[in-house]
Amino acid sequence: MGSAVTQLACGHRHTLAYVASTGRIYAFGLASRGQLGIGEDKDGCSLADPRRAPSAVKGPWVPVSGTGEFLERRRLSVEGLDEKHTPLVLFACGHSSFLKAALAPLRPDAPQSPDDFRCHRPSWLALAPEPLQLDKSLKSAAVNHRRQLGESAQCLASYNCAFLRRPLESAPSRADHGVDMDEAVKLLEQLGKQLSKDAEDALLAGIITLLNEQCSRKNYPDVECLRFFLVAPLLHLFARPELFENLHSGFAFCLTQLDPVPTRVLTGWLAKLPTRHFARLLRTFKAVAPHVLALPAHTTRAGALAKERGLTGCMRLMRLLHSANADRGDSALVRSSFYLPDLNNRVDIEKDYILWVQHKGQPDHFSFCDYPFVFDGEAKTKLLRADAQLKMHQAVQQAQTQNFFSAMTMAGGMVNPVLLLQVRRDNLVGDAISHLSKFPPEELRKPLRVKFVGEEAQDEGGVSKEFFQMIFREILDPLYGMFRSFDSNLIWFNFVSLEDASLFHLIGILCGLAIYNNFLAGVAFPLAMYKKLLGLKPTLEDLKELDPTIGRNLQHLLEAESAEDVESLMLTFEIEFDYYGELRRQPLSDRPDEPVVMGNRQRYVDAYVDYMFNTGCKESYAAFHDGFHKVCGGHVLALFEPAELRAMLIGEEDHFDWAQLQKNAEYLGVYYAKHEVIVNFWSVFHHDFTEAQKRRFLHFLTGCDRVPMQGMSAVKIRIQPVHGGAAYLPVAHTCYNLLDLPVYPDKDSLRRKLTQAIEQTEGFALV
């Protein structure tokens, strides 16, 4: 026809079209119920023929100018409608057609004008907070209120258009959900306080109905539909974990079964939530697990499945929150926020781990090991110990079986059920390499026992502890040149180390043995080391930790705003390093003379980070990695995060519970908890010492100023009296966490001598 159609409206099997330039409306398609408005023939049959061109709908239609052709009206005539009208919007639905029109003439500058469907007009619906201004009738549970609440609760749109920010600046997007979370919390809390029991039941029934309807959906037509997952958990009903079976688990399954695209949108929204709202959501679902675990064991299969379903749903949702938390940057919750402390008392963690190993990969088996972020330090230590004990038991059992058959067959060759390491103090590193390099993995996983040649001491833990303290101090000595120290007080592989790979392999084995046998190691590796051990890739943030100066400079390079700022640095694709007093250059690409500019600066930074953590130490790290995994490889390692693996090896640098240290103390000889010297000792320690002095005392007594991952409860100290007089200083036996404390006559004498002992001691106070 050559005319520009500006509006189309489609019904069940019919279509309307509007040409704004002429003011004409056209219709075609099915007309069995008069939905085209083009009249009937003389026999009462529809004039519409799907095979013909669209027919004009006769009526008083004129274009915006008001001077168009006036068509004769037939079936579309409206009583009293004699004036000319300009169509504004066409609607078609089912077997019906509708028209919104304005009295002509309609000028171009009028507030109303015909819609042009060719132009995108963003629009969205918003539910004002006024409907939630509650009244006393809610207390009486009026029938209409109960019905409205139930109907609203089971309607997805009720959540998606509620509590939107005012004024509405844009439609919802992946970057912004548009919900006023503070207003939602405020009004929904008000709703919860004023509902009667009947109204609350209606609300609960409505949302459960909605969850049942949504349980099979994996996607939604628009991101605004995902607002439901932000708003619904704010209802006071979610604060009742006893509703887990239908409410919490149903909600969790609806959310966690979504396709990847809506899941990414939701994860992005969660990552940007204010901390108070993100933490509230976590607390809501975190409370379900202890409630379910505290329930009595069900005697029916259905009851047991309901408990498992509740745990599975909430754990999956917590995993999504844990993933979102990783993207929150500086506002991320500390990892302890996800811990379930009651897990140690409610679940046999060792058994759960063994079953997890046996059923790994089976989707119908629930195990907390699939959600390792809920394990606190004590629980993960149990997991590691369970894995170690399992492998040690297997190694010992194998040795005993071999010994039994050897004795029966008189074949000889008895096997030691422990890993016995005999070393000389004056050749500690050489003996360790000689012995440990010969052991296969199954031998290294036996319980460790250390014996110093020529000494009678039996290793009950103290000798092994002394061995680890001494060998790490010696092998990490700068004289070996294996590692390079940085201003951060951390160490990393030396790019130009001349040492054999066997030494790096030994350090890896020693780190594995320390973790496996529950000893702390004095190695100041950056977090990047533990990332690599777990198969993760170090980033620029890791370089900032290791070398803050270089890290900041590279960050400034990425943030430079102009090409001149980048080019003024005169960088090329190479790195400079010191080679025993000589400055050398290492290419970072096939074109080391390539200048760094705006377009390739990210590639330069990536290459720099890769060289520092990968390429530059490839052989040294490979030997270390093989040694570590020779002892600690296996399923259990995958349950740890890099920071947790570091805490297992070197301990935590915070969480100093000094009251727990006192509670753990054991007193020998005449000393007891109420003895005057002991009372004075703890008074000085708690009230006179600074935090730094307390940490120095811990190092003085145990050889380490960090706390094991399982907390201060794992640090056991003993205090015994010595009768040499008040002139003597306290002496620490670091191998046994034993303090020789003279019987000082008063508190001042004790303070002076103890301060002198911890301030003047350097290195390890070994006796």
C-alpha positions in Angstrom: 0.0 0.0 0.0 3.0 2.3 0.4 1.8 3.7 3.7 3.8 3.7 6.9 2.2 1.5 9.6 2.9 3.0 13.0 0.9 0.6 15.2 0.2 -3.2 15.2 -2.0 -5.1 17.6 -2.4 -8.9 17.5 -5.2 -10.9 19.0 -5.7 -14.7 19.0 -6.0 -15.0 15.2 -6.5 -11.4 14.0 -4.4 -8.2 13.6 -5.1 -4.5 13.6 -2.8 -1.9 11.9 -2.9 1.9 12.1 -1.5 4.4 9.5 -1.0 7.7 11.3 -0.6 9.8 8.2 -4.2 9.0 7.0 -5.8 8.1 10.3 -6.9 4.8 8.9 -7.3 1.5 10.8 -6.9 -1.8 8.9 -7.9 -5.3 10.1 -7.3 -8.8 8.8 -7.5 -12.3 10.0 -10.3 -14.3 11.8 -13.5 -12.4 12.2 -15.9 -15.0 13.5 -16.9 -12.9 16.5 -16.8 -9.5 14.9 -13.4 -8.6 16.2 -12.3 -6.9 13.0 -15.1 -4.4 13.0 -15.5 -4.4 9.2 -19.1 -5.5 9.0 -21.0 -8.5 7.5 -22.4 -9.4 4.1 -26.1 -9.5 3.4 -26.2 -13.1 4.7 -24.7 -12.1 8.0 -21.3 -13.7 7.2 -18.1 -11.9 7.9 -16.6 -9.9 5.1 -13.0 -10.8 6.2 -11.0 -13.1 4.0 -7.6 -14.1 5.3 -6.4 -14.4 1.7 -7.3 -10.8 0.8 -5.5 -7.6 1.6 -6.3 -5.9 5.0 -9.7 -4.2 5.1 -10.2 -0.6 6.4 -12.2 -0.4 9.6 -14.9 2.2 9.0 -15.3 4.9 11.7 -14.9 8.5 12.6 -11.1 8.4 12.3 -9.0 11.3 11.3 -5.2 11.8 11.6 -3.6 14.2 14.0 -4.3 17.2 11.8 -8.0 16.5 12.0 -8.6 16.9 8.3 -8.5 13.3 7.1 -11.1 11.2 5.3 -14.2 10.4 7.4 -15.2 6.8 6.8 -18.7 5.6 7.2 -19.3 3.6 10.4 -20.9 0.2 10.5 -20.3 -2.4 13.3 -17.8 -0.2 15.1 -20.3 2.6 15.6 -20.6 3.8 19.2 -23.8 5.4 20.5 -23.4 9.1 20.8 -20.1 9.2 19.0 -20.8 11.7 16.3 -17.6 13.8 16.5 -14.4 13.0 14.7 -11.7 11.2 16.7 -8.0 10.5 16.4 -6.9 7.0 17.3 -4.2 7.0 20.0 -3.5 3.3 20.8 -4.8 0.0 19.4 -5.3 -3.1 21.5 -6.1 -6.7 20.5 -6.6 -9.5 22.9 -8.1 -13.0 22.3 -11.2 -12.5 20.1 -11.6 -8.8 21.0 -10.3 -5.4 19.8 -10.1 -2.1 21.6 -9.2 1.5 20.7 -8.2 4.5 22.7 -9.0 7.7 20.9 -9.0 11.5 21.5 -11.5 14.1 20.2 -10.3 15.7 17.0 -8.8 18.0 16.0 -5.6 16.9 17.9 -2.7 19.3 17.4 0.9 18.0 17.1 1.8 19.9 20.4 -1.1 18.4 22.4 -0.2 16.4 25.6 -1.7 13.3 24.0 -0.5 11.9 20.6 -0.9 8.6 18.9 1.7 6.0 19.9 4.3 5.0 17.4 5.2 1.4 18.0 8.4 1.8 15.9 9.9 3.9 18.8 11.0 2.2 21.9 9.3 3.7 25.0 10.7 2.3 28.2 7.9 1.7 30.8 7.4 -0.2 33.9 4.8 -0.6 36.6 5.4 0.3 40.2 3.4 -0.5 43.3 3.3 2.5 45.6 3.9 1.9 49.3 0.5 3.3 50.2 -1.3 -0.1 49.9 0.9 -1.3 52.7 -0.3 1.4 55.1 -1.9 -1.1 57.3 -4.9 -0.6 59.6 -6.5 -2.3 62.6 -8.7 -4.5 60.4 -5.7 -6.6 59.7 -5.7 -7.6 63.4 -9.2 -8.9 63.0 -8.2 -10.9 59.9 -11.0 -9.6 57.7 -11.9 -12.0 55.0 -11.1 -9.5 52.2 -7.7 -8.8 53.6 -6.9 -12.4 53.9 -8.0 -13.0 50.3 -6.0 -10.0 49.1 -2.9 -11.1 51.0 -3.1 -14.6 49.6 -3.7 -13.5 46.1 -0.8 -10.9 46.2 1.6 -13.5 47.7 1.0 -15.9 44.9 1.4 -13.3 42.2 4.9 -12.8 40.9 4.1 -9.2 39.7 3.3 -8.3 43.3 7.0 -8.6 44.2 8.4 -7.3 41.0 6.6 -4.0 41.1 6.9 -3.3 44.8 9.2 -1.1 46.8 10.8 0.5 43.8 13.1 3.5 44.3 11.5 6.9 43.8 11.8 8.6 41.3 12.1 5.7 38.9 15.1 6.6 36.8 15.4 3.5 34.6 14.0 0.1 33.9 15.6 -2.8 35.8 18.8 -4.1 34.2 21.7 -6.5 35.0 23.5 -3.6 36.7 20.6 -2.3 38.8 17.5 -4.0 40.2 15.8 -0.7 41.2 14.4 -2.0 44.5 14.5 0.2 47.6 15.7 -2.5 50.0 15.5 -0.2 53.1 11.9 0.7 52.4 11.1 -3.0 51.7 12.5 -4.1 55.0 10.7 -1.3 56.9 7.3 -2.0 55.4 7.5 -5.7 55.5 8.5 -5.7 59.1 5.5 -3.5 59.8 3.3 -6.0 57.9 4.7 -8.9 60.0 3.9 -7.1 63.3 0.2 -6.3 62.3 -0.9 -9.6 60.8 -3.3 -11.8 62.5 -2.8 -15.5 62.6 -5.3 -16.1 59.9 -3.9 -13.4 57.7 -0.4 -14.8 58.2 -1.6 -18.3 57.2 -3.1 -16.8 54.0 0.2 -15.1 53.3 2.2 -18.3 53.8 -0.2 -20.3 51.7 0.0 -17.8 48.9 3.8 -17.7 48.7 4.1 -21.5 48.9 1.6 -21.7 46.0 3.8 -19.3 44.0 7.0 -21.3 44.8 5.3 -24.5 43.7 4.3 -22.8 40.4 7.8 -21.5 39.9 9.7 -24.6 40.8 10.1 -25.8 37.2 11.0 -22.4 35.7 14.6 -22.0 34.7 14.3 -18.6 33.1 12.1 -15.5 32.9 11.1 -13.1 30.1 12.6 -10.1 31.8 15.1 -9.3 34.5 12.5 -7.5 36.5 10.9 -10.9 37.3 14.1 -11.7 39.3 13.2 -9.0 41.9 11.1 -11.6 43.5 14.3 -13.3 44.8 15.4 -10.1 46.5 12.0 -9.1 48.0 10.5 -12.4 49.1 13.2 -13.3 51.7 12.5 -10.0 53.5 9.1 -11.3 54.6 9.0 -12.1 58.3 8.0 -15.7 57.6 11.6 -16.4 56.4 12.8 -15.6 59.9 11.2 -18.9 61.1 13.5 -21.8 60.2 10.8 -24.2 61.3 9.0 -23.5 57.9 12.1 -24.8 56.0 10.3 -27.8 54.5 8.0 -25.8 52.2 9.2 -22.2 52.4 13.0 -22.0 52.6 13.8 -25.1 50.6 11.2 -24.3 48.0 12.6 -20.8 47.6 16.2 -22.1 47.5 15.4 -24.7 44.8 13.6 -22.1 42.6 16.6 -19.8 42.8 19.4 -22.3 42.4 17.9 -24.1 39.4 17.9 -21.0 37.2 19.8 -21.0 34.0 23.3 -19.5 33.9 22.2 -16.1 32.5 19.5 -15.2 35.2 21.9 -16.7 37.8 24.6 -14.3 36.7 22.2 -11.4 36.9 21.1 -12.3 40.4 24.7 -12.9 41.6 25.6 -9.5 40.3 22.7 -7.9 42.2 23.7 -9.7 45.4 27.3 -8.7 45.0 26.2 -5.0 45.0 23.7 -5.2 47.9 24.6 -3.1 50.9 26.3 -5.2 53.5 23.4 -5.1 56.0 21.0 -6.6 53.4 23.5 -9.2 52.1 24.3 -10.3 55.7 20.6 -10.5 56.5 19.9 -12.8 53.6 22.8 -15.0 54.6 21.6 -15.2 58.2 18.1 -16.1 57.0 19.2 -19.3 55.3 22.2 -20.0 57.5 19.8 -20.5 60.4 18.0 -23.3 58.6 20.9 -25.8 58.9 21.3 -25.9 62.7 17.5 -26.1 63.1 17.3 -29.1 60.7 20.3 -30.8 62.3 18.8 -30.3 65.8 15.6 -32.1 64.8 15.2 -35.7 66.1 16.0 -38.5 63.6 13.0 -39.4 61.5 11.7 -42.9 61.5 10.2 -42.6 58.0 11.9 -42.3 54.7 9.7 -39.3 53.8 10.8 -37.4 56.9 14.5 -38.1 56.3 14.2 -37.0 52.7 12.5 -33.7 53.8 15.4 -33.0 56.1 17.9 -33.7 53.4 16.0 -31.6 50.9 15.9 -28.7 53.3 19.7 -28.9 53.9 20.5 -29.4 50.2 18.4 -26.3 49.1 19.8 -24.0 51.7 23.4 -25.2 51.2 23.0 -24.5 47.5 21.7 -21.0 48.1 24.5 -20.4 50.5 27.0 -21.5 47.9 25.5 -18.9 45.5 25.8 -16.2 48.2 29.4 -17.4 48.8 30.1 -16.9 45.1 28.5 -13.4 45.2 30.5 -12.5 48.3 33.8 -13.2 46.4 32.7 -10.3 44.0 32.0 -7.8 46.7 35.5 -6.5 47.0 36.2 -4.5 50.1 32.6 -5.0 51.4 32.9 -8.8 51.3 31.9 -10.6 54.5 34.7 -12.4 56.3 34.8 -16.1 55.6 33.8 -16.9 59.2 30.3 -15.4 58.4 29.6 -18.6 56.4 30.8 -21.0 59.1 28.3 -23.3 60.8 29.9 -23.7 64.3 27.3 -26.3 65.4 28.5 -28.6 62.6 31.2 -30.1 64.8 28.7 -31.2 67.5 25.9 -32.2 65.1 27.7 -34.0 62.3 30.3 -36.8 62.3 32.6 -34.9 60.0 35.1 -37.7 59.6 32.3 -40.1 58.5 30.8 -37.4 56.3 34.2 -37.0 54.6 34.7 -40.8 54.1 31.2 -41.1 52.6 31.8 -38.1 50.4 35.0 -39.7 49.0 33.1 -43.0 48.4 30.1 -41.3 46.7 31.9 -38.4 45.0 30.1 -37.5 41.7 26.8 -39.0 42.7 24.2 -36.2 42.6 21.7 -37.9 44.9 24.2 -38.0 47.8 24.2 -35.1 50.2 27.5 -34.2 52.0 28.6 -31.1 53.7 32.0 -31.6 51.9 30.3 -30.3 48.8 30.0 -27.0 50.6 33.4 -26.6 52.3 32.8 -22.8 53.0 30.6 -23.8 56.0 33.5 -25.6 57.8 35.3 -23.5 60.4 39.0 -24.1 61.3 38.2 -26.8 63.7 36.0 -28.7 61.2 38.5 -28.4 58.4 41.3 -29.5 60.7 39.2 -32.6 61.5 38.8 -33.2 57.7 42.5 -33.0 57.2 43.2 -35.2 60.2 40.5 -37.7 59.0 42.2 -37.8 55.6 45.7 -38.1 57.2 44.6 -40.8 59.7 42.8 -42.7 57.0 46.0 -42.8 54.8 48.2 -43.4 57.8 46.0 -46.2 58.9 46.1 -47.7 55.5 49.9 -47.4 55.4 50.3 -48.9 58.9 47.9 -51.7 58.1 49.8 -52.5 54.9 53.1 -52.5 56.9 51.6 -54.8 59.5 50.2 -57.2 56.9 53.5 -57.3 55.2 55.3 -57.9 58.5 52.9 -60.7 59.3 53.5 -62.5 56.1 57.2 -61.9 56.3 57.3 -63.5 59.7 55.2 -66.4 58.5 57.4 -67.1 55.5 60.6 -66.2 57.3 61.3 -63.8 54.5 62.5 -61.0 56.7 62.3 -57.4 55.6 60.2 -56.1 58.5 58.4 -52.7 57.7 58.3 -49.8 60.1 54.7 -48.7 60.8 55.9 -45.1 61.3 58.0 -42.7 59.1 61.3 -42.7 61.1 63.6 -39.8 60.1 67.1 -40.0 61.6 69.1 -36.8 61.1 72.3 -35.2 62.5 72.1 -31.7 63.9 75.2 -30.7 62.0 73.9 -32.0 58.6 70.2 -31.4 59.0 69.4 -30.5 55.4 71.6 -33.1 53.8 70.3 -35.9 55.9 66.7 -34.8 55.3 67.2 -34.8 51.5 68.9 -38.1 51.6 66.2 -39.8 53.5 62.9 -38.1 52.4 63.8 -38.3 48.7 63.8 -42.1 48.9 60.4 -42.5 50.5 57.4 -43.3 48.2 54.1 -41.3 48.9 52.6 -44.1 51.1 55.7 -44.0 53.4 55.5 -40.2 53.8 51.9 -40.6 55.0 52.8 -42.6 58.0 53.0 -41.0 61.4 56.3 -39.0 61.6 58.9 -39.7 64.2 62.2 -37.8 64.3 65.4 -39.0 66.0 68.5 -36.9 66.3 71.6 -39.1 65.9 73.4 -39.6 69.2 70.5 -38.4 71.4 68.2 -40.5 73.6 65.1 -38.3 73.4 62.0 -40.2 72.3 59.8 -38.3 69.9 56.4 -37.7 71.5 55.9 -34.6 69.3 58.5 -32.3 70.8 61.4 -33.6 68.8 59.5 -33.3 65.5 58.5 -29.8 66.4 62.1 -28.9 67.1 63.1 -30.5 63.8 60.7 -28.4 61.8 61.7 -25.2 63.5 65.4 -25.9 62.9 65.2 -27.1 59.3 62.9 -24.3 58.0 65.1 -21.7 59.7 68.2 -23.2 58.0 66.9 -24.0 54.6 65.3 -20.6 54.1 68.5 -18.8 55.1 69.4 -16.2 52.5 72.8 -17.9 52.2 71.2 -20.7 50.2 69.8 -18.1 47.7 66.7 -20.2 47.0 64.2 -17.5 47.9 64.2 -13.7 47.5 62.9 -11.5 50.3 60.6 -8.5 49.7 59.7 -5.4 51.6 56.5 -7.1 52.6 58.5 -9.6 54.7 57.4 -12.3 52.3 59.6 -14.6 50.2 59.3 -16.0 46.7 61.4 -18.2 44.4 64.6 -16.6 43.3 64.7 -16.4 39.5 68.4 -17.0 39.4 68.8 -19.7 42.2 71.7 -22.0 41.6 70.4 -24.7 44.0 69.4 -28.1 42.7 65.7 -28.8 42.3 66.0 -31.4 45.0 66.1 -28.7 47.7 62.8 -27.2 46.4 61.3 -30.7 46.3 62.5 -31.2 49.9 60.8 -27.9 51.0 57.6 -29.1 49.4 57.7 -32.4 51.2 58.5 -30.7 54.5 55.5 -28.3 54.1 53.3 -31.3 53.4 54.7 -33.2 56.4 54.1 -30.2 58.7 50.4 -30.0 57.7 50.0 -33.7 57.8 51.5 -34.1 61.2 49.9 -31.0 62.7 52.9 -28.7 63.0 53.2 -25.1 62.1 56.0 -24.1 59.7 57.8 -20.8 59.7 57.5 -20.0 55.9 56.5 -16.6 54.8 55.0 -17.4 51.4 52.4 -15.1 49.8 48.9 -16.2 49.2 49.9 -16.8 45.5 51.8 -19.9 46.6 48.6 -21.5 48.1 46.6 -20.4 45.1 49.0 -22.3 42.8 48.9 -25.4 45.1 45.2 -25.4 44.7 45.3 -24.9 40.9 44.2 -21.3 41.0 45.8 -18.4 39.0 47.6 -15.6 40.8 46.6 -12.1 39.9 47.8 -8.5 40.2 46.4 -8.4 43.7 48.8 -11.2 44.7 51.7 -9.2 43.3 50.6 -6.2 45.4 50.8 -8.4 48.5 54.3 -9.8 47.6 55.8 -6.6 46.2 53.6 -3.6 47.2 55.8 -1.1 45.2 55.8 -2.9 41.9 52.1 -3.8 42.4 51.1 -0.2 43.0 53.1 0.9 39.9 51.4 -1.6 37.7 48.0 -0.6 39.0 48.8 3.1 38.3 49.8 2.1 34.8 46.3 0.5 34.3 44.6 3.6 35.7 46.5 6.1 33.6 44.0 8.4 31.8 46.0 9.4 28.8 48.3 7.9 26.3 50.9 10.5 27.2 50.9 9.3 30.8 51.5 5.7 29.7 54.2 6.5 27.1 56.1 8.8 29.5 57.0 5.8 31.6 59.1 4.5 28.6 58.3 0.9 29.4 59.0 -2.1 27.2 58.1 -5.7 27.4 60.9 -6.8 29.6 61.6 -7.1 33.3 64.8 -6.1 35.2 66.2 -8.2 38.1 69.4 -8.4 40.1 71.7 -11.3 39.3 74.3 -11.3 42.1 74.9 -7.6 41.9 74.5 -7.4 38.1 71.4 -5.9 36.5 69.8 -8.2 33.9 66.8 -8.0 31.7 64.3 -10.8 31.0 61.9 -10.6 27.9 58.2 -10.8 28.6 57.3 -11.5 25.0 58.8 -12.3 21.6 59.3 -8.6 21.1 61.0 -7.3 24.3 61.6 -3.9 22.7 57.9 -3.3 22.1 56.9 -0.1 23.9 54.0 -0.2 26.4 51.1 2.0 25.2 47.4 2.4 26.1 46.4 -0.5 23.8 48.8 -3.1 25.2 49.2 -2.1 28.8 46.9 -4.8 30.1 48.9 -7.4 28.2 52.1 -6.0 29.7 50.7 -6.2 33.3 49.4 -9.8 32.7 52.8 -10.8 31.3 54.6 -9.3 34.3 52.4 -11.1 36.8 52.7 -14.3 34.8 56.5 -14.1 34.8 56.7 -13.3 38.6 54.5 -16.2 39.6 54.8 -18.8 36.8 57.4 -18.4 34.0 60.2 -17.0 36.1 60.1 -19.9 38.7 58.7 -22.7 36.6 61.3 -25.4 37.4 61.7 -24.4 41.1 58.0 -24.3 41.7 57.4 -27.6 39.9 59.8 -29.3 42.2 58.1 -27.7 45.3 54.6 -28.6 44.0 55.6 -32.2 43.4 57.1 -32.5 46.9 54.0 -31.0 48.5 51.5 -33.1 46.7 53.5 -36.2 47.3 52.3 -35.9 50.9 49.2 -33.7 50.8 47.6 -34.6 47.5 44.1 -36.0 47.4 40.4 -35.1 47.7 40.7 -33.2 51.0 42.9 -30.5 49.6 40.1 -29.3 47.2 38.0 -28.4 50.3 40.4 -25.6 51.3 40.6 -22.0 50.2 44.0 -20.5 49.7 43.8 -18.5 52.9 42.7 -21.6 54.8 45.6 -23.7 53.4 48.0 -21.0 54.5 46.5 -20.9 58.0 47.0 -24.7 58.2 50.7 -24.4 57.4 51.7 -21.2 59.2 48.7 -20.4 61.5 46.4 -17.4 61.8 47.8 -13.9 62.5 44.7 -12.8 64.4 42.1 -14.4 66.6 44.3 -14.4 69.7 42.0 -15.6 72.5 44.4 -15.0 75.4 41.7 -16.1 77.9 41.6 -19.5 76.2 45.4 -19.7 76.4 45.2 -19.3 80.2 42.4 -21.8 80.3 44.6 -24.4 78.5 47.5 -23.9 80.8 48.8 -26.9 82.9 50.7 -26.4 86.1 53.5 -28.6 87.4 55.2 -29.0 90.8 54.0 -26.7 93.5 52.2 -24.5 91.0 48.4 -24.5 90.6 45.9 -22.0 89.3 45.6 -20.0 92.5 49.2 -20.0 93.4 50.5 -16.5 94.1 53.2 -16.6 91.3 50.7 -17.9 88.8 48.1 -15.3 89.7 50.8 -12.6 89.3 52.0 -14.1 86.0 48.5 -13.9 84.4 47.9 -10.5 85.9 51.1 -9.2 84.2 50.2 -11.0 81.0 46.6 -9.8 80.7 46.9 -6.3 82.2 50.5 -5.1 81.8 51.6 -6.5 78.5 50.6 -4.9 75.2 49.3 -7.0 72.4 52.7 -7.0 70.8 54.3 -8.2 74.0 51.7 -11.0 74.3 52.6 -12.2 70.8 56.3 -12.0 71.6 55.7 -14.2 74.7 53.8 -16.7 72.5 56.8 -16.8 70.1 59.2 -17.1 73.1 57.3 -20.1 74.5 56.1 -21.9 71.4 58.5 -20.8 68.7 55.7 -19.2 66.7 53.6 -16.0 67.1 50.6 -17.4 65.2 47.6 -19.4 66.2 46.7 -22.8 64.7 43.7 -22.7 62.3 41.6 -24.5 64.9 42.2 -21.6 67.3 43.9 -21.0 70.6 42.3 -24.0 72.1 44.9 -26.1 70.2 47.8 -24.3 72.0 48.6 -26.2 75.3 51.2 -24.7 77.5 52.8 -25.9 80.8 54.4 -23.9 83.5 56.7 -25.4 86.1 58.7 -23.9 89.0 62.4 -23.6 89.2 64.2 -22.8 92.5 67.3 -20.9 91.4 66.3 -17.6 92.9 64.7 -14.4 91.7 67.8 -13.4 89.8 67.1 -16.0 87.0 65.1 -15.3 83.9 62.2 -17.5 82.8 63.3 -20.2 80.3 61.2 -21.6 77.5 61.4 -25.2 76.1 59.8 -24.5 72.8 59.7 -28.1 71.8 57.2 -28.8 74.6 55.6 -25.4 75.1 57.1 -25.6 78.6 57.9 -22.5 80.7 60.4 -22.6 83.6 59.1 -19.9 85.8 61.2 -19.0 88.9 59.3 -18.4 92.2 59.5 -14.6 92.1 58.6 -13.0 95.5 56.4 -10.3 94.0 54.6 -9.1 90.9 57.1 -6.4 90.0 60.0 -8.8 90.0 58.0 -11.2 87.8 57.1 -8.4 85.3 60.7 -7.2 85.0 62.2 -10.7 84.4 59.5 -11.9 82.1 59.7 -8.7 80.0 63.5 -9.0 79.8 63.2 -12.6 78.7 60.8 -12.0 75.8 62.4 -8.7 74.7 66.0 -9.9 74.6 65.4 -13.3 73.0 66.2 -13.6 69.3 65.3 -16.5 67.1 64.1 -19.7 68.8 64.6 -20.2 72.6 65.5 -23.8 72.3 66.6 -25.7 75.4 
